[in-house]
Amino acid sequence: MARLQDKVIIITGAAQGMGATHARLCIEEGAQVVLTDINAEKGLALAEELGSNALFIQHDVTCEQGWAQVVEQTEAHFGPVNVLVNNAGITMAKSILDTSLDDYRRIIEINQVSVFLGMKAVIPSMQTRKQGSIINISSINGLVGGAIGYTDSKFAVRGMTKAAALSCAPYGIRVNSVHPGVIATPMVIQEDTKAAVEAFAKNIPLQRLAQPEEVSSIVLYLASDDSSYSTGAEFIVDGGLTAR
């Protein structure tokens, strides 16, 4: 039997990139997946491609009311939520001196506050099943330093994951974080950055970038019952980059 047979999963930021890869694998493994994203055009196209086990909902992850509507529509369409993948996020590579307060608040709202809102919104639905799995996508910059704002938000996701894991354990709800390194996505491998990225990859112990599917495999594990005793943990997918 498929590893996610009949599980109901919400994935944010699922219209493209790693979120779309997570959605494809979850559906291949038998799940019913709600894809949310601010980009309606790409989200609707992907849901149509994935078939009847996919539902797209346009969603601003920083809006508390929007989260309530996503959970309500998910339950009406597929039933109570089994899994939440808090995948939506943005990057920003500015120095602290070049970062405005508006810049800083935007990245914190999208990368950090949305994770809090998502967890808070789905927990009551998961409680009706007396089990659940919340997967918060952080970054290796939730473990080591990087750009201001982005690093701050990803460290916060790591901390929130541990706090929520302790709070949710009595309900049978597990909460874990995933920490990708450099992933071979179109955003990373652009013509003007390709040479620099390939040079950087030589410094990774495995000497290559990760493929999006390699991160999705960890998401699949955490969404499945195979990870039934894992909670409050960090799952690092970086080719050994942070091991030094």
C-alpha positions as a Markdown table, in Angstrom:
| # | Residue | x | y | z |
|---|---|---|---|---|
| 1 | Met | 0.0 | 0.0 | 0.0 |
| 2 | Ala | 1.1 | 3.6 | -0.7 |
| 3 | Arg | 2.9 | 5.2 | 2.3 |
| 4 | Leu | 0.4 | 8.1 | 2.5 |
| 5 | Gln | -2.8 | 6.3 | 1.5 |
| 6 | Asp | -5.8 | 8.5 | 2.3 |
| 7 | Lys | -3.9 | 11.0 | 4.3 |
| 8 | Val | -5.1 | 14.6 | 3.9 |
| 9 | Ile | -2.1 | 17.0 | 3.5 |
| 10 | Ile | -1.9 | 20.8 | 3.3 |
| 11 | Ile | 1.2 | 22.1 | 1.6 |
| 12 | Thr | 1.9 | 25.9 | 1.4 |
| 13 | Gly | 3.9 | 27.5 | -1.3 |
| 14 | Ala | 3.0 | 24.6 | -3.4 |
| 15 | Ala | 2.5 | 26.2 | -6.9 |
| 16 | Gln | 6.1 | 25.8 | -7.9 |
| 17 | Gly | 9.6 | 24.9 | -6.7 |
| 18 | Met | 10.1 | 22.5 | -3.9 |
| 19 | Gly | 6.5 | 22.8 | -2.8 |
| 20 | Ala | 5.3 | 21.4 | -6.1 |
| 21 | Thr | 7.8 | 18.6 | -5.9 |
| 22 | His | 6.5 | 17.7 | -2.4 |
| 23 | Ala | 2.9 | 17.7 | -3.7 |
| 24 | Arg | 3.7 | 15.4 | -6.6 |
| 25 | Leu | 5.4 | 12.9 | -4.4 |
| 26 | Cys | 2.6 | 13.0 | -1.8 |
| 27 | Ile | -0.1 | 12.3 | -4.4 |
| 28 | Glu | 2.0 | 9.5 | -5.9 |
| 29 | Glu | 2.0 | 7.9 | -2.4 |
| 30 | Gly | -1.8 | 8.0 | -2.1 |
| 31 | Ala | -2.4 | 11.3 | -0.3 |
| 32 | Gln | -5.1 | 13.9 | -0.9 |
| 33 | Val | -3.3 | 17.2 | -1.1 |
| 34 | Val | -4.4 | 20.8 | -0.7 |
| 35 | Leu | -2.0 | 23.1 | -2.5 |
| 36 | Thr | -1.9 | 26.7 | -1.3 |
| 37 | Asp | -0.1 | 29.6 | -2.8 |
| 38 | Ile | -0.4 | 33.3 | -3.6 |
| 39 | Asn | 0.1 | 32.4 | -7.3 |
| 40 | Ala | -3.3 | 31.3 | -8.5 |
| 41 | Glu | -2.4 | 30.7 | -12.1 |
| 42 | Lys | 0.4 | 28.3 | -11.4 |
| 43 | Gly | -1.4 | 26.7 | -8.5 |
| 44 | Leu | -4.5 | 26.0 | -10.5 |
| 45 | Ala | -2.5 | 24.6 | -13.4 |
| 46 | Leu | -0.6 | 22.2 | -11.0 |
| 47 | Ala | -3.8 | 21.0 | -9.3 |
| 48 | Glu | -5.3 | 20.3 | -12.7 |
| 49 | Glu | -2.2 | 18.3 | -13.7 |
| 50 | Leu | -2.3 | 16.3 | -10.5 |
| 51 | Gly | -5.9 | 15.3 | -10.7 |
| 52 | Ser | -8.8 | 14.7 | -8.4 |
| 53 | Asn | -6.6 | 14.1 | -5.3 |
| 54 | Ala | -5.4 | 17.7 | -5.5 |
| 55 | Leu | -7.2 | 20.9 | -4.6 |
| 56 | Phe | -5.7 | 24.4 | -5.0 |
| 57 | Ile | -6.7 | 27.3 | -2.7 |
| 58 | Gln | -5.2 | 30.8 | -3.2 |
| 59 | His | -3.8 | 31.7 | 0.2 |
| 60 | Asp | -1.8 | 34.5 | 1.9 |
| 61 | Val | 0.0 | 32.6 | 4.6 |
| 62 | Thr | 0.4 | 35.7 | 6.7 |
| 63 | Cys | -3.4 | 36.1 | 7.1 |
| 64 | Glu | -5.0 | 34.4 | 10.1 |
| 65 | Gln | -8.5 | 34.4 | 8.5 |
| 66 | Gly | -7.0 | 32.9 | 5.4 |
| 67 | Trp | -5.7 | 30.0 | 7.4 |
| 68 | Ala | -9.1 | 29.4 | 8.9 |
| 69 | Gln | -10.6 | 29.3 | 5.4 |
| 70 | Val | -8.0 | 26.9 | 4.2 |
| 71 | Val | -8.6 | 24.4 | 7.0 |
| 72 | Glu | -12.4 | 24.8 | 6.6 |
| 73 | Gln | -12.3 | 24.1 | 2.8 |
| 74 | Thr | -9.8 | 21.2 | 3.3 |
| 75 | Glu | -12.2 | 19.5 | 5.8 |
| 76 | Ala | -15.2 | 20.1 | 3.5 |
| 77 | His | -13.4 | 18.7 | 0.5 |
| 78 | Phe | -11.2 | 15.8 | 1.9 |
| 79 | Gly | -11.9 | 15.6 | 5.7 |
| 80 | Pro | -9.8 | 16.4 | 8.8 |
| 81 | Val | -6.1 | 17.3 | 8.3 |
| 82 | Asn | -3.4 | 14.6 | 8.8 |
| 83 | Val | -0.3 | 16.6 | 7.7 |
| 84 | Leu | 0.7 | 20.2 | 7.3 |
| 85 | Val | 3.9 | 21.1 | 5.4 |
| 86 | Asn | 4.8 | 24.7 | 6.1 |
| 87 | Asn | 6.8 | 25.2 | 3.0 |
| 88 | Ala | 6.0 | 28.8 | 1.9 |
| 89 | Gly | 8.9 | 31.2 | 2.3 |
| 90 | Ile | 11.0 | 33.9 | 0.6 |
| 91 | Thr | 14.7 | 34.7 | 0.5 |
| 92 | Met | 16.5 | 38.0 | 1.0 |
| 93 | Ala | 20.2 | 38.6 | 0.6 |
| 94 | Lys | 20.8 | 42.1 | 1.9 |
| 95 | Ser | 23.2 | 43.4 | 4.5 |
| 96 | Ile | 21.8 | 44.6 | 7.8 |
| 97 | Leu | 22.6 | 48.2 | 6.7 |
| 98 | Asp | 20.7 | 47.7 | 3.5 |
| 99 | Thr | 17.7 | 46.1 | 5.1 |
| 100 | Ser | 14.7 | 48.4 | 5.8 |
| 101 | Leu | 12.2 | 47.8 | 8.6 |
| 102 | Asp | 9.6 | 47.0 | 5.9 |
| 103 | Asp | 12.0 | 44.4 | 4.4 |
| 104 | Tyr | 12.6 | 42.8 | 7.7 |
| 105 | Arg | 9.0 | 42.6 | 8.7 |
| 106 | Arg | 8.0 | 41.2 | 5.4 |
| 107 | Ile | 10.4 | 38.2 | 5.6 |
| 108 | Ile | 9.5 | 37.6 | 9.3 |
| 109 | Glu | 5.8 | 37.6 | 8.4 |
| 110 | Ile | 6.1 | 35.2 | 5.5 |
| 111 | Asn | 8.8 | 32.9 | 6.9 |
| 112 | Gln | 8.1 | 32.9 | 10.6 |
| 113 | Val | 4.6 | 34.2 | 11.5 |
| 114 | Ser | 3.0 | 32.1 | 8.8 |
| 115 | Val | 4.4 | 28.9 | 10.5 |
| 116 | Phe | 2.9 | 29.9 | 13.8 |
| 117 | Leu | -0.5 | 30.6 | 12.1 |
| 118 | Gly | -0.4 | 27.4 | 10.2 |
| 119 | Met | 0.3 | 25.2 | 13.2 |
| 120 | Lys | -2.3 | 27.0 | 15.3 |
| 121 | Ala | -4.9 | 26.6 | 12.5 |
| 122 | Val | -4.5 | 22.8 | 11.9 |
| 123 | Ile | -4.0 | 21.5 | 15.4 |
| 124 | Pro | -7.8 | 21.4 | 16.2 |
| 125 | Ser | -8.4 | 19.5 | 12.9 |
| 126 | Met | -5.6 | 17.0 | 13.8 |
| 127 | Gln | -7.0 | 16.6 | 17.3 |
| 128 | Thr | -10.2 | 15.1 | 15.8 |
| 129 | Arg | -8.0 | 12.3 | 14.3 |
| 130 | Lys | -5.9 | 12.1 | 17.5 |
| 131 | Gln | -2.8 | 12.2 | 15.5 |
| 132 | Gly | -1.0 | 14.3 | 12.9 |
| 133 | Ser | 2.4 | 15.5 | 11.5 |
| 134 | Ile | 3.5 | 19.1 | 11.1 |
| 135 | Ile | 6.6 | 19.6 | 8.9 |
| 136 | Asn | 8.2 | 23.0 | 9.1 |
| 137 | Ile | 10.6 | 23.8 | 6.3 |
| 138 | Ser | 13.5 | 25.7 | 7.7 |
| 139 | Ser | 17.0 | 25.9 | 6.1 |
| 140 | Ile | 20.6 | 25.3 | 7.0 |
| 141 | Asn | 20.4 | 28.9 | 7.9 |
| 142 | Gly | 18.3 | 27.8 | 10.8 |
| 143 | Leu | 21.5 | 26.1 | 12.0 |
| 144 | Val | 24.3 | 28.5 | 10.9 |
| 145 | Gly | 24.5 | 32.1 | 10.0 |
| 146 | Gly | 23.5 | 33.7 | 6.7 |
| 147 | Ala | 21.7 | 36.8 | 5.5 |
| 148 | Ile | 19.9 | 39.0 | 8.1 |
| 149 | Gly | 16.2 | 38.4 | 8.3 |
| 150 | Tyr | 16.3 | 35.1 | 6.4 |
| 151 | Thr | 18.6 | 33.5 | 9.0 |
| 152 | Asp | 16.6 | 35.0 | 11.9 |
| 153 | Ser | 13.3 | 33.6 | 10.6 |
| 154 | Lys | 14.7 | 30.2 | 9.9 |
| 155 | Phe | 16.2 | 29.9 | 13.4 |
| 156 | Ala | 12.8 | 30.9 | 14.7 |
| 157 | Val | 11.1 | 28.1 | 12.7 |
| 158 | Arg | 13.6 | 25.7 | 14.4 |
| 159 | Gly | 12.7 | 27.0 | 17.8 |
| 160 | Met | 8.9 | 27.1 | 17.2 |
| 161 | Thr | 9.1 | 23.5 | 16.0 |
| 162 | Lys | 10.6 | 22.3 | 19.3 |
| 163 | Ala | 8.2 | 24.3 | 21.4 |
| 164 | Ala | 5.2 | 23.1 | 19.4 |
| 165 | Ala | 6.4 | 19.4 | 19.5 |
| 166 | Leu | 6.3 | 19.5 | 23.3 |
| 167 | Ser | 2.9 | 21.1 | 23.4 |
| 168 | Cys | 1.4 | 18.8 | 20.8 |
| 169 | Ala | 2.8 | 15.5 | 22.0 |
| 170 | Pro | -0.1 | 14.7 | 24.3 |
| 171 | Tyr | -2.4 | 14.9 | 21.3 |
| 172 | Gly | -0.4 | 12.5 | 19.2 |
| 173 | Ile | 0.7 | 15.3 | 16.9 |
| 174 | Arg | 4.4 | 15.3 | 15.8 |
| 175 | Val | 6.2 | 18.4 | 14.8 |
| 176 | Asn | 9.6 | 18.4 | 13.0 |
| 177 | Ser | 11.8 | 20.7 | 11.0 |
| 178 | Val | 13.6 | 20.1 | 7.7 |
| 179 | His | 16.7 | 22.0 | 6.9 |
| 180 | Pro | 17.6 | 22.0 | 3.2 |
| 181 | Gly | 21.0 | 23.2 | 1.9 |
| 182 | Val | 21.6 | 24.3 | -1.6 |
| 183 | Ile | 18.9 | 22.8 | -3.9 |
| 184 | Ala | 19.1 | 22.6 | -7.7 |
| 185 | Thr | 15.9 | 24.7 | -8.5 |
| 186 | Pro | 15.5 | 27.1 | -11.4 |
| 187 | Met | 15.7 | 30.0 | -8.9 |
| 188 | Val | 19.2 | 28.8 | -7.8 |
| 189 | Ile | 20.6 | 27.7 | -11.2 |
| 190 | Gln | 20.1 | 30.7 | -13.4 |
| 191 | Glu | 22.4 | 31.6 | -16.3 |
| 192 | Asp | 24.0 | 34.5 | -14.5 |
| 193 | Thr | 24.7 | 32.4 | -11.3 |
| 194 | Lys | 25.2 | 28.9 | -12.7 |
| 195 | Ala | 29.0 | 29.1 | -12.7 |
| 196 | Ala | 29.2 | 30.4 | -9.2 |
| 197 | Val | 26.8 | 27.8 | -7.9 |
| 198 | Glu | 28.7 | 25.0 | -9.6 |
| 199 | Ala | 31.9 | 26.3 | -8.1 |
| 200 | Phe | 30.3 | 26.4 | -4.6 |
| 201 | Ala | 29.0 | 22.9 | -5.0 |
| 202 | Lys | 32.6 | 21.6 | -5.0 |
| 203 | Asn | 32.9 | 22.8 | -1.4 |
| 204 | Ile | 30.0 | 20.5 | -0.3 |
| 205 | Pro | 31.2 | 17.2 | 1.1 |
| 206 | Leu | 29.1 | 15.3 | -1.4 |
| 207 | Gln | 30.3 | 17.7 | -4.1 |
| 208 | Arg | 26.9 | 18.4 | -5.7 |
| 209 | Leu | 23.7 | 20.2 | -5.1 |
| 210 | Ala | 20.6 | 18.4 | -3.8 |
| 211 | Gln | 17.8 | 17.7 | -6.1 |
| 212 | Pro | 14.3 | 18.8 | -5.0 |
| 213 | Glu | 13.2 | 15.2 | -4.8 |
| 214 | Glu | 15.8 | 14.5 | -2.1 |
| 215 | Val | 14.1 | 17.0 | 0.2 |
| 216 | Ser | 10.7 | 15.7 | -0.7 |
| 217 | Ser | 11.8 | 12.2 | 0.3 |
| 218 | Ile | 12.4 | 13.5 | 3.9 |
| 219 | Val | 9.0 | 15.2 | 3.8 |
| 220 | Leu | 7.4 | 11.9 | 2.7 |
| 221 | Tyr | 9.1 | 10.1 | 5.6 |
| 222 | Leu | 7.9 | 12.7 | 8.1 |
| 223 | Ala | 4.4 | 12.7 | 6.7 |
| 224 | Ser | 4.2 | 8.9 | 6.8 |
| 225 | Asp | 3.7 | 6.6 | 9.8 |
| 226 | Asp | 7.3 | 5.5 | 9.3 |
| 227 | Ser | 8.4 | 8.5 | 11.5 |
| 228 | Ser | 5.9 | 7.7 | 14.2 |
| 229 | Tyr | 8.4 | 8.2 | 17.0 |
| 230 | Ser | 10.1 | 11.3 | 15.6 |
| 231 | Thr | 9.1 | 14.7 | 17.0 |
| 232 | Gly | 10.9 | 17.9 | 17.9 |
| 233 | Ala | 13.8 | 16.9 | 15.6 |
| 234 | Glu | 15.8 | 18.5 | 12.9 |
| 235 | Phe | 16.2 | 16.7 | 9.6 |
| 236 | Ile | 19.2 | 18.1 | 7.6 |
| 237 | Val | 19.4 | 17.7 | 3.8 |
| 238 | Asp | 22.7 | 19.5 | 2.9 |
| 239 | Gly | 25.2 | 17.0 | 1.6 |
| 240 | Gly | 27.3 | 17.4 | 4.8 |
| 241 | Leu | 27.7 | 21.2 | 4.5 |
| 242 | Thr | 27.0 | 21.9 | 8.1 |
| 243 | Ala | 28.9 | 18.9 | 9.4 |
| 244 | Arg | 32.2 | 20.8 | 9.3 |
